[in-house]
Amino acid sequence: MNKDLVAIFEYLEREKGIKRDVVVAAIQDSLQAAARKSLQGVANATIHINPKSGNIEVTSEREIVETVTDPSDEISLVAAQLLDPECQIGQVIDVPITPKDFGRIAAQTARQIIGQKLRIAEKNVIYEEYRHRVHEIVSGTVKRFSRGINLVVDLGKVEALMPSKQYPKTEYYQIGDKVRALLLEVQETENGGAEVILSRSDPEFVKQLFVQEVPEIQDGIITVERIVREAGYRTKLLVRTSDIKIDPVGACVGVRGSRIKNIVRELNNEKIDIIPYAGDLIEILQNALTPVEIRKISIGEDEDNPCISLVVDDADYAIVLGKRGQNVRLTGELIGYNLEVQRMTDYMTAVSNQQSELASSDDASLDDPLLLEMINPLIMQGLIEAGYDTPRKVLIASVEALTKIPGISLDTAYTILENLSNKRI
C-alpha cells in the first residue's frame, strides 16, 4: 500500500473538499504525460492508481505475435501466456511495467500537471461552495499575512483573502484572531485557480449585520434604501417601512439600543446614523442633519455637478461638517448631491456686501416703486409704510432696521434682500 498517496487523498478530500476520484484522475493524467517522456521503448503506456490502496500500476499494450520484431509494441505468445494462459496470437494484451523511477524529468512533469489539475479542481470546489454565498457574512481565523498587511483567513475548507483596502485602517489583527467578514466575491487567479475575497469595509457588510439583527429587515417590512460608509469612522443608512405602524429607525435601534449595540460592537464603535426615508429630498436632508436646523438652502441647476448650498448657524457649522468633513460628505453621498455648507455670519457678510454694492449702483430701476415677488402683501405694505417704498431704500437699510417692522423676522429680512439681489444679478 502506498501510504503517502493515500494520505494525500484523505487530506485533499477532508480539508479541500476535492473528491478522491478527481485527485486520482489528476495524478493518473500527470503520470501518463510523464511516462511518455521518460519510459524509453514503451508504447501505449497506461497508468492506473488504486484509490483505496494508492498502488500505482503501469501497463503497456502489446500485440501477441510469433516472432517479435518491435519489442515496444509486440510480445511473444510464450511471454503473453505467462500473463494470460488463454490468450492467442493477434490479440492485444496489457503488459505490466514496474519502473522503479520515472526519472527527474518525469517527476517534474508530473508535479506541474498535478498542481495544475488540483488548482482547477480546487477552483471548482470553491466556486460550487461559495459562489452562491456572495454577500453573506462568514467567520474564520487569521492564518497569516500576505504581501504586507493583506490577511489570509482560514474559512475551513478554503483560505480566503482580505486585502488591506477591504478592512478599516482602525482595525489591527494578529495570527489566530477570529474575524467575521462579508464574502465580497469569488474571483479567478492568474494561475488558473480561484480565491474568496472578504471585506469588512464594504457598506454591504454593515447592511448584512442589520439583516441579521433586525427581523423586520429579514421579513422585508423595513428596507435599507441606501447606505454610505467611511469604514471605521461613520456609516449612514436611509431606511423606510412598508408598515406605517412601525418606526423604521426605532426597529433598527432596538429596545434600549439592544440591536444597534451589537452592530456597533462588531464595527469597533463605528458611529452609525439611521435616517428615516422621505419622499422629499429636502426633508431627507433635514432628517440626516437633525437636530441641526438648516437656515437657508439652495439647489444648484448644474446637472453635471449637482450641488446643494446650505446655511446653518455658526454653532452648528462644525456639527454639520463632522470630523474631517465626514458628516457632510457622507450626507451628500446619501442623497446624491455635493453639499456646500456656510456659516450664517459668512452668509450675512456676503449678503451685506452684495446689498451695499447694489445700493450704490446707477441702476435707475432701483428707484422704481417697490415690487417684491413671492412676498406677503401685508409685509409689502409694512415696508412701504415704514418708508421703504423703493428697492434702493430697502437695500440701504440694515437687516436690524428691517426686523423692527412688524411681521418681518430675521429670516424674512434676508429673504427680501435675497429677492432684490437675485433680480439684478
Summary of the structure (lengths in Angstrom):
residues: 425
radius of gyration: 39.0
end to end distance: 94.4
largest distance: 133.9
contacts: 1234
relative contact order: 0.06
helix: 44%
strand: 24%
